[in-house]
Amino acid sequence: MDQAALATGTPKGPWGSVAPAAPACSLTEVMSEQLARQLDEENNLLPSLSDPAADLLSEEVPDTASDLMLAQMLQLQFDRECDDQLRREERKFNGDSKVSISFENYRMVHPYEDSDSSEDEVDWQDTRHDPYKAEKPQATPRKGFTGKGKNITTKHDEETCGRKNTARMDNFAPEVLVGDGLGMDLKLSNQVFNSLKQHCYSEQRRSARLHEKKEHSTAEQAVDPRTRLLMYKMVNAGVLENINGCISTGKESVVFHADGGSLEEQPVPDEVVLKVFKTTLNEFKNRDRYIKDDYRFKDRFSKLNPRKIIRLWAEKEMHNLSRMKRAEIPCPEVVLLKKHILVMSFIGKDHVPAPKLKDAMLDSDDMKAAYCQVLHIMQQMYRECHLVHADLSEYNMLWHQGKVWLIDVSQSVEPTHPHGLEFLFRDCRNVSTFFQKRGVTEALGVYDLFNAVSGLNIPVGAEDEFMAQIVALEKRNEDHVQRRGKKSFPASLEDGGPPLKPDADD
């Protein structure tokens, strides 16, 4: 250690010499009056600091003897603080959003000069003094003209009407793009304005029709909200467990597969199909040809209400299937009819539908057996069920469990229909052509098959002569029916079948 430090008795650290400690004083010396006077004298020797409160009081202030003036000053200060708080809340609420919310209506606006607000904080939605807003044309006085003498301007003035028509374009629908005419003196003649107005009106009506058509009609592989609600009601009522998906689509309907639930009246199969008839007539416009002349539904047919026609179409298929089921013809079993939704048994197994006769891979023996079955089914429909399929082809016949099953009988009519025999001849043509192409040698020709099914024994000749005799028989049959005064009867009384499920909004 350093000898000098030892000699003086002052300790020395690595950062330098340590200051000597203050001499200790006793409690008696601290509490003495002499020490208190000494400290007081030292404080008085220091320069006096200015008191901010004293400075404020010393400044010249306006006369505040009036209570009204004092209240206004306090209110002004309070409003300033309130506006500042609102601005902070507005910035915090909007953040970095592109769409901002303004609190301008809650601010206390006062015309003070020393405001801290900047031009950027002015609400951009306040358009009371918008410099970009187009000026409105001057209105014509009630008397109908302005000016005097040669300077008279009437309300029919070309320039005045042109400016008014330009201003009226702002009243068009929002989807109509009228452009921005800022800084341009635009004038539209009455002819042009009326044409634009009529065009906008037509486009609005067209858009409304398209929207209504989309909302109230079933499209391909889709259903409208009303149909979707009916399907949900079936699931909630326990008639269906769940709806799995679309099986097929056609010109008249969309078919969905579903798992069956339970009904009080009858058991529901494990697998069912929902045939949703399309509520638009765009794809199948000649439905009325099959239903308006059917004596079972003639009085109930209404060409003015397409939705009722669709329900009648679904009801017609239900009754036709009931007739065929009583005759033990292989066809789907009807479970329930709900407006234009027909629930039937599923022809297939494990969610896989049975193949159409067109797509079925059959050998010669099975194809021959299929032809015999089709011939027997056609005879049963005509003689026992008093029905003509009217759309029989390889597309409407399924091959399942070694048998031919018929589907899509909504267009089927009775032989007494004014075109019943023509529909039968068309069915015979389709069946004969298909089986002859598949190599079935036992397949009868068109004329022989027609006679075999109908039992009319019309002489076979040229097709024109054969069709002429068919038309003559239809005419004779129609006159006979009219003379007998045959009335349309409720199909439900004759055909039986499951009851129609009522609905509250019918």
C-alpha positions in Angstrom: 0.0 0.0 0.0 1.1 3.5 -0.6 3.2 4.9 2.2 1.7 8.4 1.8 -1.8 7.1 2.3 -0.7 5.3 5.4 0.9 8.4 6.8 -2.1 10.6 6.3 -4.6 8.0 7.4 -6.8 8.5 4.3 -7.8 5.2 2.5 -7.3 5.1 -1.2 -9.3 2.9 -3.6 -8.7 1.7 -7.1 -10.8 4.6 -8.5 -9.1 7.3 -6.6 -8.9 8.7 -3.1 -12.0 8.4 -0.9 -13.5 11.6 0.4 -13.3 11.9 4.2 -16.5 11.1 6.0 -18.6 13.9 7.5 -18.1 14.4 11.2 -20.8 12.7 13.2 -23.2 14.9 15.1 -25.3 14.0 18.1 -29.1 14.2 18.3 -28.8 17.1 20.7 -27.0 19.3 18.2 -29.7 18.5 15.5 -32.5 19.6 17.7 -30.8 22.8 18.9 -32.4 26.2 18.0 -29.0 27.7 16.9 -28.8 25.2 14.1 -32.3 25.9 12.9 -31.6 29.7 12.8 -28.4 29.0 10.8 -30.3 26.9 8.2 -33.0 29.6 7.9 -30.5 32.3 7.2 -28.9 30.2 4.5 -32.2 29.7 2.7 -32.9 33.5 2.8 -29.6 34.2 1.1 -30.7 32.0 -2.0 -32.4 33.9 -4.9 -36.2 33.6 -4.8 -37.8 31.4 -7.4 -40.9 32.6 -9.2 -44.1 30.9 -8.3 -46.1 29.8 -11.4 -49.4 30.3 -9.5 -48.3 33.8 -8.5 -47.3 34.6 -12.1 -50.8 33.6 -13.4 -52.4 35.7 -10.8 -50.2 38.7 -11.5 -51.0 38.7 -15.2 -53.6 41.0 -16.5 -56.9 39.0 -16.9 -60.1 40.2 -18.3 -62.8 41.3 -16.0 -64.5 38.2 -14.7 -66.8 39.9 -12.3 -69.7 38.9 -14.5 -71.0 35.4 -13.7 -72.1 34.9 -17.3 -68.7 35.7 -18.7 -67.1 33.3 -16.2 -69.5 30.6 -17.1 -68.9 31.0 -20.8 -65.1 30.9 -20.4 -65.4 27.7 -18.3 -67.8 26.1 -20.8 -65.4 27.0 -23.6 -62.5 25.3 -21.9 -64.6 22.3 -21.1 -65.7 22.0 -24.7 -62.1 22.1 -25.9 -61.1 19.3 -23.6 -64.2 17.3 -24.7 -63.3 17.8 -28.4 -59.7 16.7 -27.8 -60.9 13.6 -26.0 -63.3 12.8 -28.9 -60.5 13.1 -31.4 -58.3 10.7 -29.4 -61.2 8.3 -29.2 -61.8 8.6 -32.9 -58.2 7.9 -33.8 -58.1 4.9 -31.4 -61.4 3.5 -32.8 -60.5 3.8 -36.5 -56.9 2.8 -36.3 -55.6 1.9 -39.8 -59.0 1.0 -41.2 -59.8 2.2 -44.7 -63.3 3.0 -43.6 -63.4 5.4 -40.7 -66.1 6.4 -38.3 -66.5 10.1 -37.5 -67.5 11.5 -34.1 -68.1 14.9 -35.6 -71.7 15.1 -34.6 -70.8 14.8 -30.9 -68.3 17.6 -30.9 -68.9 21.1 -29.5 -67.9 23.4 -32.3 -66.8 26.8 -31.2 -65.1 29.5 -33.4 -61.8 29.9 -31.4 -58.6 30.8 -33.2 -56.1 28.9 -31.1 -57.6 25.5 -31.9 -55.2 22.6 -32.1 -57.2 20.9 -34.8 -55.7 20.6 -38.3 -57.3 20.4 -41.7 -56.6 16.7 -41.9 -58.9 16.0 -39.0 -61.9 17.5 -40.7 -64.5 14.8 -41.3 -64.4 13.9 -45.0 -68.0 12.8 -44.9 -69.1 16.4 -44.2 -70.3 17.5 -47.7 -72.1 20.6 -46.7 -69.4 22.7 -48.4 -68.1 20.1 -50.8 -66.2 21.9 -53.6 -66.5 18.9 -55.9 -70.2 18.7 -55.8 -71.9 19.7 -59.0 -74.0 22.9 -58.9 -77.7 22.3 -59.3 -79.4 24.2 -62.1 -81.5 27.2 -61.1 -85.1 26.4 -60.6 -87.7 28.1 -62.8 -90.0 30.4 -60.8 -93.6 29.5 -60.4 -94.6 31.9 -63.1 -92.8 29.7 -65.7 -90.2 32.2 -67.0 -87.4 34.5 -66.0 -86.1 37.7 -67.5 -87.9 40.5 -69.3 -88.5 41.6 -72.8 -86.3 39.8 -75.3 -84.3 38.0 -72.5 -87.3 35.9 -71.4 -86.3 32.3 -70.7 -89.1 29.8 -70.2 -89.0 26.4 -68.5 -88.9 24.8 -71.9 -85.6 26.4 -72.8 -83.2 23.9 -74.4 -80.2 24.7 -72.3 -82.1 24.8 -69.1 -83.8 21.5 -69.8 -80.5 20.0 -70.8 -78.8 21.0 -67.5 -81.8 19.7 -65.5 -81.7 16.4 -67.3 -78.0 16.1 -66.5 -78.7 16.8 -62.8 -81.6 14.2 -62.8 -79.2 11.5 -63.8 -78.0 11.4 -60.2 -81.4 9.9 -59.2 -80.7 6.8 -61.3 -80.1 3.5 -59.6 -76.7 3.0 -58.0 -75.7 0.3 -60.4 -76.1 2.7 -63.4 -72.7 4.3 -64.0 -73.5 7.9 -65.1 -69.9 9.1 -64.8 -68.6 12.4 -63.4 -69.3 15.6 -65.1 -67.3 17.9 -62.8 -66.3 21.1 -64.4 -68.2 20.3 -67.6 -71.4 22.1 -68.7 -73.3 18.9 -69.8 -76.7 19.1 -71.4 -78.9 16.2 -72.3 -81.8 16.6 -74.6 -85.2 15.3 -73.5 -85.1 12.5 -76.1 -81.8 11.2 -74.8 -82.7 11.5 -71.2 -86.0 9.7 -71.7 -84.2 6.9 -73.5 -81.7 6.5 -70.7 -84.4 6.5 -68.1 -86.4 3.9 -69.9 -83.3 1.7 -70.3 -82.5 1.9 -66.6 -86.1 1.1 -65.7 -86.0 -2.0 -68.0 -82.7 -3.2 -66.6 -84.0 -2.9 -63.1 -87.1 -5.0 -64.0 -85.0 -7.5 -65.8 -82.6 -7.8 -62.8 -85.6 -8.3 -60.5 -87.1 -11.0 -62.7 -83.8 -12.9 -62.9 -83.4 -12.7 -59.1 -86.9 -13.9 -58.6 -86.5 -16.7 -61.1 -83.3 -17.8 -59.3 -84.9 -17.7 -55.9 -88.2 -19.4 -56.8 -87.2 -22.1 -59.3 -85.1 -25.2 -59.1 -82.0 -25.4 -61.2 -79.9 -28.3 -62.3 -78.5 -30.1 -59.3 -79.8 -27.4 -57.0 -83.0 -26.4 -55.2 -84.6 -23.1 -54.4 -85.0 -22.0 -50.8 -88.6 -23.2 -50.5 -87.7 -26.7 -51.7 -84.7 -26.7 -49.4 -87.0 -25.8 -46.5 -89.4 -28.7 -47.3 -86.5 -31.1 -47.4 -85.3 -29.9 -44.0 -88.7 -30.3 -42.6 -88.8 -33.9 -43.7 -85.5 -34.5 -41.9 -86.7 -32.8 -38.7 -89.9 -34.7 -38.7 -88.0 -38.0 -38.8 -89.3 -39.1 -42.3 -85.7 -39.0 -43.5 -82.5 -39.6 -41.5 -80.3 -37.6 -43.9 -80.0 -36.6 -47.5 -76.9 -37.9 -49.2 -76.7 -36.3 -52.6 -77.9 -36.0 -56.2 -78.3 -39.2 -58.2 -79.5 -37.9 -61.6 -81.0 -34.9 -63.3 -83.4 -34.7 -66.1 -85.6 -32.2 -68.0 -88.4 -32.5 -65.4 -86.8 -33.3 -62.1 -83.7 -33.7 -59.9 -83.4 -37.0 -57.9 -81.6 -37.2 -54.5 -80.7 -40.2 -52.5 -81.6 -40.3 -48.8 -81.7 -42.6 -45.8 -85.2 -43.5 -44.7 -86.6 -42.7 -41.2 -90.1 -43.6 -39.9 -93.8 -42.7 -40.5 -96.8 -43.4 -38.4 -98.9 -44.6 -41.4 -96.5 -47.0 -43.0 -92.9 -48.1 -42.7 -90.2 -46.2 -44.6 -87.5 -48.2 -46.5 -83.9 -47.9 -45.4 -83.0 -46.2 -48.7 -85.3 -43.8 -50.5 -85.1 -41.2 -53.3 -86.5 -37.7 -53.4 -87.7 -36.7 -56.8 -87.8 -32.9 -56.8 -89.8 -31.7 -59.8 -88.4 -28.5 -61.3 -90.5 -25.5 -60.8 -89.4 -23.9 -64.1 -90.9 -24.8 -67.4 -87.9 -23.9 -69.5 -86.7 -27.4 -70.2 -90.1 -29.2 -70.4 -92.5 -26.7 -71.8 -95.1 -29.1 -73.2 -96.1 -30.6 -69.8 -99.7 -29.3 -70.4 -100.0 -31.7 -73.3 -99.9 -34.6 -71.0 -102.1 -33.3 -68.2 -104.7 -30.8 -69.5 -106.6 -33.4 -71.5 -106.3 -36.1 -68.8 -109.8 -36.6 -67.5 -108.5 -37.2 -64.0 -107.0 -33.8 -63.7 -108.8 -31.7 -66.4 -110.8 -29.6 -64.0 -107.8 -28.9 -61.8 -105.5 -27.8 -64.5 -104.6 -24.1 -64.5 -102.2 -22.8 -67.2 -101.8 -19.5 -65.4 -100.1 -21.0 -62.3 -96.9 -23.0 -63.1 -96.2 -23.9 -59.5 -99.6 -25.5 -59.1 -99.0 -27.4 -62.4 -95.8 -28.8 -60.9 -97.6 -30.0 -57.8 -100.3 -31.6 -60.0 -97.5 -33.2 -62.0 -96.0 -34.8 -58.9 -99.4 -35.9 -57.7 -100.1 -37.5 -61.1 -96.9 -39.6 -60.9 -97.9 -40.7 -57.4 -101.3 -42.0 -58.6 -99.8 -43.7 -61.6 -97.3 -45.5 -59.5 -100.1 -46.6 -57.1 -102.0 -48.1 -60.0 -98.9 -50.0 -61.2 -98.1 -51.2 -57.7 -101.6 -52.7 -57.4 -101.0 -54.6 -60.6 -97.7 -55.9 -59.2 -95.7 -54.1 -61.9 -92.0 -53.6 -60.8 -91.8 -49.9 -60.0 -90.8 -47.7 -57.1 -93.1 -47.6 -54.0 -94.5 -44.2 -53.1 -93.7 -43.2 -49.5 -94.8 -39.6 -49.3 -95.8 -36.6 -51.4 -95.0 -33.1 -50.2 -96.0 -30.5 -52.7 -93.6 -31.0 -55.6 -91.3 -33.5 -53.7 -92.1 -37.2 -54.2 -90.4 -39.6 -51.8 -90.1 -43.2 -53.2 -88.3 -46.4 -52.5 -84.8 -46.7 -53.9 -84.1 -49.1 -56.8 -80.6 -50.2 -56.0 -78.4 -51.3 -53.1 -75.9 -49.6 -50.8 -76.3 -46.1 -52.3 -75.6 -47.5 -55.8 -78.6 -47.0 -58.2 -79.6 -49.8 -60.5 -78.3 -49.3 -64.0 -80.5 -48.3 -66.9 -81.4 -50.9 -69.4 -79.3 -49.0 -71.9 -76.2 -49.3 -69.7 -76.8 -52.8 -68.3 -74.3 -55.5 -69.5 -76.7 -58.3 -70.4 -76.0 -61.5 -72.3 -78.4 -62.7 -75.0 -80.5 -64.8 -72.6 -81.0 -61.9 -70.2 -81.8 -59.5 -73.0 -84.4 -61.9 -74.3 -85.9 -62.2 -70.9 -85.9 -58.4 -70.5 -87.8 -58.0 -73.8 -90.4 -60.5 -72.6 -90.8 -58.7 -69.3 -91.2 -55.3 -71.1 -93.8 -56.7 -73.4 -95.8 -58.1 -70.5 -95.4 -54.9 -68.5 -96.8 -52.8 -71.4 -99.8 -55.1 -71.8 -100.4 -55.0 -68.0 -100.2 -51.2 -68.0 -102.6 -50.9 -70.9 -105.2 -53.5 -69.9 -105.1 -53.6 -66.1 -103.8 -50.2 -65.1 -105.5 -48.4 -68.1 -102.3 -46.4 -68.6 -99.9 -45.6 -71.4 -96.3 -44.8 -70.3 -95.9 -42.1 -73.0 -92.2 -41.9 -72.6 -91.1 -45.6 -72.5 -87.5 -46.1 -73.6 -84.3 -47.8 -72.5 -83.6 -44.7 -70.4 -86.7 -45.1 -68.2 -86.2 -48.8 -67.5 -83.8 -50.2 -64.8 -82.3 -53.6 -64.5 -82.3 -54.8 -60.9 -82.4 -58.3 -59.4 -82.9 -59.9 -62.7 -86.1 -57.8 -63.5 -87.0 -54.7 -65.4 -88.3 -51.8 -63.3 -90.2 -48.9 -64.8 -89.6 -45.3 -63.6 -90.7 -41.8 -64.6 -94.4 -42.3 -65.1 -95.4 -38.7 -64.4 -96.4 -38.2 -68.0 -98.3 -41.4 -68.3 -101.9 -41.0 -69.5 -105.0 -43.1 -69.9 -105.9 -44.7 -73.3 -108.9 -42.3 -73.4 -106.5 -39.4 -73.7 -106.9 -37.5 -77.0 -103.3 -38.5 -77.9 -103.0 -41.7 -75.9 -102.7 -44.1 -78.9 -100.1 -41.9 -80.5 -98.0 -42.0 -77.3 -98.4 -45.8 -77.3 -97.2 -46.0 -80.8 -94.2 -44.0 -79.9 -93.4 -46.2 -77.0 -93.7 -49.3 -79.2 -91.2 -47.7 -81.7 -88.6 -47.0 -79.0 -88.9 -50.5 -77.5 -88.8 -52.3 -80.8 -85.9 -50.3 -82.1 -83.8 -50.9 -78.9 -84.2 -54.6 -78.7 -83.7 -55.2 -82.4 -80.4 -53.3 -82.2 -79.4 -55.5 -79.2 -79.9 -58.6 -81.3 -83.2 -60.0 -79.9 -84.6 -62.0 -82.8 -88.0 -62.4 -81.0 -88.5 -58.7 -80.9 -91.7 -57.7 -82.8 -91.9 -54.9 -85.2 -93.5 -51.5 -84.4 -96.9 -52.3 -85.8 -97.1 -55.8 -84.5 -96.0 -54.7 -81.0 -98.7 -52.0 -81.1 -101.4 -54.5 -81.9 -100.1 -56.9 -79.3 -100.3 -54.3 -76.6 -103.5 -52.6 -77.5 -105.4 -55.6 -79.0 -106.8 -53.3 -81.8 -105.5 -55.4 -84.7 -105.1 -52.5 -87.1 -104.1 -53.7 -90.5 -100.4 -53.3 -91.1 -99.5 -51.1 -94.0 -97.6 -47.9 -94.6 -96.8 -45.8 -91.6 -99.0 -42.9 -92.8 -102.0 -45.1 -93.2 -101.4 -46.7 -89.9 -101.1 -43.4 -88.1 -104.2 -42.1 -89.9 -106.2 -45.1 -88.5 -104.8 -44.4 -85.0 -105.8 -40.7 -85.2 -109.3 -41.8 -86.4 -109.6 -44.1 -83.4 -108.6 -41.3 -81.1 -111.1 -39.0 -82.6 -113.9 -41.6 -82.3 -112.9 -42.3 -78.7 -112.9 -38.6 -77.8 -116.4 -38.1 -79.3 -117.6 -41.1 -77.4 -116.2 -39.8 -74.1 -117.8 -36.4 -74.7 -121.2 -37.9 -75.5 -121.1 -40.0 -72.3 -120.3 -36.8 -70.4 -117.4 -38.4 -68.5 -116.2 -36.1 -65.8 -112.8 -35.8 -64.3 -112.8 -37.6 -61.0 -110.5 -37.2 -58.0 -107.5 -39.5 -58.6 -107.1 -40.1 -55.0 -110.4 -41.9 -54.7 -109.6 -44.3 -57.5 -105.9 -44.8 -57.2 -105.5 -44.8 -53.4 -101.9 -44.5 -52.5 -100.3 -42.6 -49.6 -102.1 -39.5 -48.5 -100.8 -36.1 -49.5 -99.0 -34.5 -46.7 -100.7 -31.1 -45.9 -98.8 -28.0 -45.3 -99.6 -24.8 -43.4 -98.7 -22.5 -46.2 -100.8 -24.2 -48.8 
